[in-house]
Amino acid sequence: MTMEFFKGVYQCLIPRALQDSPPRRDWRIQFYLSSNPECMLNDPPLEDTPKEWTAYLDIVTSDLPGLMHDGLYLTQENVQLLENHVQLAYSDKRKRHFLRRYFTVIDPRWSGRLEVMSWKYEPVRDFRIHHLSADKVYNAQVLNKDGKAVYYYDTSNPEKNANYIYDDMPMEGLWPFPRKEEGAKDQEVLKREGEGGDQGEEKERKETEEGKEVVKDEGGGDEEEKDAEGEETGQGGGKSRTDFQNGRRIH
């Protein structure tokens, strides 16, 4: 009698506990990459050169916020080696065969697959995981469980690039947009700025003016100030600029 009572209580509590638990959120991350993203801008894409490959990364995660804050990284350690294989496929559009290499990739925060494709054997055979990088991504999107886009990137249509969760927050790893190199302000800069404008620059300007007044009061003439400016100008180098390659998704 007692055992049956506890069994009945247990069976009643389990469904209720499942109902009270928060629903699991899953996001689907899809990246399209190329060894030469620039060639993907052509119509049709120039894929026939011997060293060219295209890749498709498709992963599912329940921790998209963490991947956007910490960066999305894929290394050889994520590859399930015994599941690697290659397959000969046929393109109805191009009327020719091509090679597709499959990788199963897993991480504590995500899992999925990577496909590397080429018309030739060499690019597929010689491909390594470290060949993937953010500048090789020509199209990317993240979908929520309802299939709605929360992130989108397309080098051929940059006006559509957007992160609908974290807006302009710079991201690292394979994320192609936004990047710090594009001028996005990091958190330290945002803390320095107030609602009325860039207070950090205003403070720095005032300190510079006060410093000049001190130099003049101590007897430092304009000649010393000009000499210092000349030395500083002589040592200054040119600014470097990062050029991003562009591409286009294959339909």
Summary of the structure (lengths in Angstrom):
residues: 251
radius of gyration: 27.2
end to end distance: 66.0
largest distance: 102.0
contacts: 615
relative contact order: 0.15
helix: 37%
strand: 25%
